């Protein structure tokens, strides 16, 4: 029995199973971002990651109505990088990272994506970002600001929500009687085209190829027919269009994103209240895993022969 207990404790230690994203108060900690070992060393990449996460933290805070932000981030660089003074890892590994930085993916190219295969409300495996997406500002024109994109993917990763747009479909909307706001759902590209209504109060259809987060709010001055695209929060029961033909409605039984976050996701029981005042800036730690050294220790004393057990310890 004693040998079995030691073996269990050893497995727990080696696996680092306690490591993972935590929500402490309003802030996410133990968020591990890992750079794939095939990525060439580039100190600018680390600075851009920090910039992206800092921007994303503010976006996340606004999008969740002052409830969530990024507090502690660990960036894991490859073992062969040598130009920086990096801390040594404890249990952090590339395989445990929830956000990975890699080269272009054959299937997705440089498009950010989340490996999501669970049901609505279930955590996903990881977010995949490429080095070109982080370093090449030209891709901002195609995919949008990096901080906003990261929050979009975070919603897939952490809360198991789905997109509220479907590529190739014409965007359609409904008029909000309270404040003349149009709630719209559309496709993923980034060009906005709109048609003037036939009369001052008539319904008009828009072709919109600009989507951020899960909901688009388009505020229109009906007298001047001038429209400004404003994206602020995830869709709630006041803004969600349950009739739109999109993945969120199909996978989540027509529920809005906020409902999934606060009733079905891993954070549903946290009972988080809006933070009073501004959120703190994220704290970053850059770490590196050294070359692994394996030592085999065998105790061949008489006491071990009695228990018929040999213990190997990996350091």
C-alpha positions as CSV (number, residue, x, y, z in Angstrom):
1,X,0.0,0.0,0.0
2,X,2.8,2.4,0.9
3,X,4.5,1.9,-2.5
4,X,1.2,2.5,-4.3
5,X,0.7,5.8,-2.5
6,X,4.3,6.9,-3.4
7,X,3.7,6.0,-7.0
8,X,0.4,8.1,-7.1
9,X,2.1,11.1,-5.5
10,X,5.0,10.8,-8.0
11,X,2.6,10.7,-11.0
12,X,0.8,13.8,-9.7
13,X,4.1,15.6,-9.3
14,X,5.3,14.7,-12.7
15,X,2.1,15.5,-14.5
16,X,1.7,19.0,-13.0
17,X,-2.0,18.4,-13.0
18,X,-2.7,21.3,-10.8
19,X,-1.6,23.8,-13.5
20,X,-4.3,25.5,-15.5
21,X,-6.2,28.7,-16.0
22,X,-7.8,30.0,-12.8
23,X,-10.2,32.8,-12.1
24,X,-9.2,34.7,-9.0
25,X,-11.7,37.4,-8.2
26,X,-12.2,39.1,-11.6
27,X,-8.8,38.2,-13.0
28,X,-7.6,35.2,-15.0
29,X,-4.3,33.8,-13.7
30,X,-2.0,30.9,-14.8
31,X,-2.7,31.7,-18.4
32,X,0.1,29.9,-20.3
33,X,1.1,31.1,-23.7
34,X,3.7,28.8,-25.3
35,X,5.9,29.4,-28.4
36,X,6.5,26.2,-30.5
37,X,10.1,25.1,-30.5
38,X,10.2,25.4,-34.3
39,X,9.7,29.1,-34.1
40,X,13.1,31.0,-34.6
41,X,14.2,33.2,-31.8
42,X,12.7,36.7,-32.0
43,X,12.6,39.0,-28.9
44,X,10.0,41.2,-30.7
45,X,7.6,38.3,-30.7
46,X,7.5,38.4,-26.9
47,X,6.9,42.1,-26.8
48,X,4.1,41.8,-29.4
49,X,2.5,39.0,-27.3
50,X,2.5,41.3,-24.3
51,X,1.0,44.1,-26.2
52,X,-1.7,41.8,-27.7
53,X,-2.7,40.5,-24.3
54,X,-2.7,43.9,-22.6
55,X,-5.1,45.2,-25.3
56,X,-7.2,42.1,-25.1
57,X,-7.5,42.5,-21.3
58,X,-9.2,45.9,-21.8
59,X,-11.4,44.6,-24.5
60,X,-12.4,41.6,-22.4
61,X,-13.2,43.9,-19.5
62,X,-15.6,46.0,-21.6
63,X,-17.1,43.0,-23.4
64,X,-18.1,41.3,-20.2
65,X,-19.4,44.5,-18.5
66,X,-16.4,45.0,-16.2
67,X,-16.3,41.5,-14.9
68,X,-13.2,39.8,-16.4
69,X,-9.7,40.7,-17.3
70,X,-6.3,39.0,-17.7
71,X,-4.2,39.3,-14.5
72,X,-1.2,36.9,-14.7
73,X,0.3,35.6,-17.9
74,X,3.2,33.2,-18.4
75,X,5.0,33.1,-21.8
76,X,7.0,29.9,-22.4
77,X,9.8,30.3,-24.9
78,X,11.6,27.4,-26.6
79,X,14.5,25.7,-24.9
80,X,16.9,26.7,-27.7
81,X,16.3,30.5,-27.3
82,X,19.4,32.1,-25.8
83,X,19.1,35.9,-26.2
84,X,17.0,36.6,-23.1
85,X,17.2,36.2,-19.3
86,X,14.3,33.8,-18.8
87,X,13.1,32.2,-15.6
88,X,13.1,28.5,-15.2
89,X,9.8,26.5,-15.5
90,X,8.3,24.4,-12.8
91,X,5.5,22.3,-14.4
92,X,4.8,24.5,-17.5
93,X,5.2,22.7,-20.8
94,X,4.2,23.4,-24.4
95,X,1.6,20.6,-24.2
96,X,-0.2,22.3,-21.3
97,X,-0.5,25.7,-22.9
98,X,-4.0,27.0,-23.7
99,X,-2.6,29.6,-26.2
100,X,0.0,28.4,-28.6
101,X,2.2,30.4,-31.0
102,X,3.3,28.4,-34.1
103,X,4.1,28.7,-37.7
104,X,1.4,28.8,-40.4
105,X,-1.2,26.0,-40.2
106,X,-1.8,24.0,-43.4
107,X,-5.5,24.0,-43.0
108,X,-6.0,27.6,-41.6
109,X,-3.0,29.5,-42.9
110,X,-2.4,32.5,-40.6
111,X,-6.1,32.7,-39.5
112,X,-6.5,32.5,-35.7
113,X,-8.6,29.6,-34.6
114,X,-9.6,27.6,-31.5
115,X,-9.6,23.8,-31.4
116,X,-13.1,23.4,-30.2
117,X,-14.8,20.0,-30.2
118,X,-17.0,20.1,-27.0
119,X,-20.6,20.9,-26.5
120,X,-21.9,24.4,-25.8
121,X,-20.4,25.7,-22.5
122,X,-17.4,23.3,-22.5
123,X,-13.8,24.5,-22.4
124,X,-11.9,24.0,-25.7
125,X,-8.4,22.6,-26.1
126,X,-6.3,25.6,-27.2
127,X,-6.1,28.8,-29.2
128,X,-3.7,28.7,-32.2
129,X,-2.0,31.9,-33.3
130,X,0.8,32.2,-35.9
131,X,3.9,34.3,-35.6
132,X,3.0,36.2,-38.8
133,X,-0.4,37.1,-37.3
134,X,1.4,38.6,-34.3
135,X,4.2,40.3,-36.1
136,X,2.7,41.4,-39.5
137,X,0.6,44.5,-39.1
138,X,-0.8,43.9,-42.6
139,X,-2.9,41.0,-41.2
140,X,-4.8,43.4,-39.0
141,X,-6.6,44.6,-42.1
142,X,-7.7,41.1,-42.7
143,X,-8.5,39.7,-39.2
144,X,-8.9,42.9,-37.1
145,X,-7.0,44.2,-34.1
146,X,-5.1,41.4,-32.3
147,X,-6.5,42.1,-28.9
148,X,-10.1,41.9,-30.2
149,X,-9.3,38.7,-32.1
150,X,-7.8,37.1,-28.9
151,X,-10.9,37.9,-27.0
152,X,-13.0,36.4,-29.7
153,X,-11.0,33.2,-29.5
154,X,-11.0,33.3,-25.7
155,X,-14.8,33.1,-25.8
156,X,-14.5,29.8,-27.7
157,X,-11.7,28.5,-25.4
158,X,-12.9,29.4,-22.0
159,X,-16.7,29.5,-22.3
160,X,-17.5,27.1,-25.2
161,X,-19.6,29.6,-27.2
162,X,-19.8,29.6,-31.0
163,X,-19.7,32.1,-33.8
164,X,-22.7,34.2,-34.5
165,X,-21.9,34.6,-38.1
166,X,-21.9,32.2,-41.1
167,X,-19.6,32.9,-44.0
168,X,-21.4,33.6,-47.3
169,X,-24.8,34.5,-45.9
170,X,-26.3,37.9,-46.3
171,X,-26.4,39.8,-43.0
172,X,-29.9,40.5,-41.7
173,X,-31.2,42.3,-38.7
174,X,-34.1,43.7,-36.8
175,X,-34.9,47.2,-35.6
176,X,-34.7,47.8,-31.8
177,X,-37.7,50.0,-30.8
178,X,-36.0,51.3,-27.8
179,X,-33.1,53.3,-29.3
180,X,-33.1,52.9,-33.1
181,X,-30.2,50.5,-32.9
182,X,-29.8,47.7,-35.4
183,X,-28.8,44.3,-34.1
184,X,-27.0,42.5,-36.9
185,X,-25.4,39.2,-37.6
186,X,-23.2,38.6,-40.6
187,X,-20.1,37.2,-42.1
188,X,-16.5,37.3,-41.2
189,X,-14.7,39.5,-43.7
190,X,-14.0,43.1,-43.0
191,X,-15.7,45.4,-45.6
192,X,-18.9,47.2,-44.7
193,X,-21.5,47.9,-47.4
194,X,-25.0,49.2,-46.7
195,X,-28.1,50.2,-48.6
196,X,-30.2,53.3,-47.9
197,X,-33.8,52.4,-46.8
198,X,-36.6,53.1,-49.2
199,X,-38.3,55.4,-46.6
200,X,-37.3,57.1,-43.4
201,X,-38.6,54.4,-41.1
202,X,-38.5,51.4,-43.4
203,X,-36.6,48.2,-42.8
204,X,-33.5,47.9,-44.9
205,X,-31.1,45.0,-45.4
206,X,-27.3,45.4,-45.1
207,X,-24.5,43.4,-46.4
208,X,-21.9,43.5,-43.7
209,X,-18.6,41.8,-43.8
210,X,-17.3,43.0,-40.5
211,X,-17.7,41.0,-37.3
212,X,-16.1,41.2,-34.0
213,X,-16.8,39.2,-30.9
214,X,-20.3,37.7,-31.2
215,X,-22.5,40.7,-31.7
216,X,-22.5,43.8,-34.0
217,X,-24.3,46.9,-32.9
218,X,-24.8,49.4,-35.7
219,X,-26.1,52.8,-34.6
220,X,-27.9,54.7,-37.3
221,X,-28.9,58.4,-37.6
222,X,-32.1,57.9,-39.7
223,X,-32.2,61.5,-40.8
224,X,-28.7,61.6,-42.3
225,X,-28.4,57.9,-43.0
226,X,-25.0,57.9,-41.5
227,X,-24.0,54.7,-39.7
228,X,-21.2,54.0,-37.2
229,X,-20.1,50.5,-36.3
230,X,-19.7,50.2,-32.6
231,X,-18.8,46.9,-30.9
232,X,-18.9,46.9,-27.1
233,X,-20.1,43.8,-25.4
234,X,-21.0,40.2,-26.0
235,X,-24.6,39.6,-27.0
236,X,-27.1,39.4,-24.1
237,X,-30.8,38.6,-24.1
238,X,-31.4,42.2,-25.1
239,X,-29.3,42.0,-28.2
240,X,-29.1,38.4,-29.2
241,X,-31.0,37.4,-32.4
242,X,-32.2,33.9,-31.7
243,X,-33.6,33.5,-35.2
244,X,-30.3,34.1,-37.0
245,X,-28.9,31.0,-38.9
246,X,-25.6,30.7,-37.1
247,X,-23.5,28.2,-35.1
248,X,-24.3,29.8,-31.7
249,X,-28.0,29.3,-32.1
250,X,-27.5,25.8,-33.5
251,X,-25.1,24.5,-30.8
252,X,-26.5,26.5,-27.8
253,X,-30.2,26.1,-28.3
254,X,-30.7,29.7,-29.4
255,X,-29.1,31.1,-26.2
256,X,-27.1,34.3,-26.1
257,X,-23.4,34.4,-25.3
258,X,-23.8,36.1,-21.9
259,X,-26.3,33.4,-20.9
260,X,-23.8,30.6,-21.7
261,X,-21.0,32.4,-19.9
262,X,-22.9,32.9,-16.6
263,X,-25.0,29.8,-16.5
264,X,-23.2,27.0,-18.3
265,X,-19.5,27.7,-18.6
266,X,-16.7,26.9,-16.2
267,X,-17.1,30.4,-14.7
268,X,-20.8,30.1,-14.2
269,X,-20.5,29.4,-10.4
270,X,-17.9,32.1,-9.7
271,X,-20.6,34.7,-9.0
272,X,-18.4,37.5,-10.3
273,X,-19.5,41.0,-9.7
274,X,-18.5,44.0,-11.8
275,X,-15.2,45.5,-10.8
276,X,-15.4,49.0,-9.4
277,X,-12.9,51.2,-11.2
278,X,-10.3,50.3,-13.9
279,X,-8.8,46.8,-14.0
280,X,-5.1,46.3,-13.3
281,X,-2.6,45.7,-16.1
282,X,-1.6,42.1,-16.8
283,X,1.6,40.8,-15.1
284,X,3.9,38.8,-17.4
285,X,6.5,36.2,-16.6
286,X,8.7,34.9,-19.4
287,X,10.0,31.4,-18.7
288,X,12.0,28.7,-20.4
289,X,12.2,25.0,-19.9
290,X,15.7,23.6,-19.7
291,X,17.0,20.5,-21.3
292,X,15.5,17.6,-19.4
293,X,17.8,15.4,-17.3
294,X,16.6,12.0,-16.3
295,X,18.1,10.3,-13.3
296,X,17.2,6.8,-12.2
297,X,17.7,6.0,-8.5
298,X,17.4,2.5,-7.3
299,X,17.2,1.5,-3.7
300,X,18.4,-2.1,-3.4
301,X,18.6,-2.2,0.4
302,X,17.1,-5.0,2.4
303,X,14.0,-3.0,3.3
304,X,13.1,-2.5,-0.3
305,X,13.6,-6.2,-1.1
306,X,11.1,-7.0,1.6
307,X,8.4,-4.8,0.0
308,X,9.3,-6.0,-3.5
309,X,9.3,-2.4,-4.8
310,X,11.8,-0.3,-6.6
311,X,11.1,3.4,-7.0
312,X,12.4,5.5,-9.9
313,X,12.5,9.2,-9.5
314,X,12.7,11.6,-12.5
315,X,14.3,14.9,-11.6
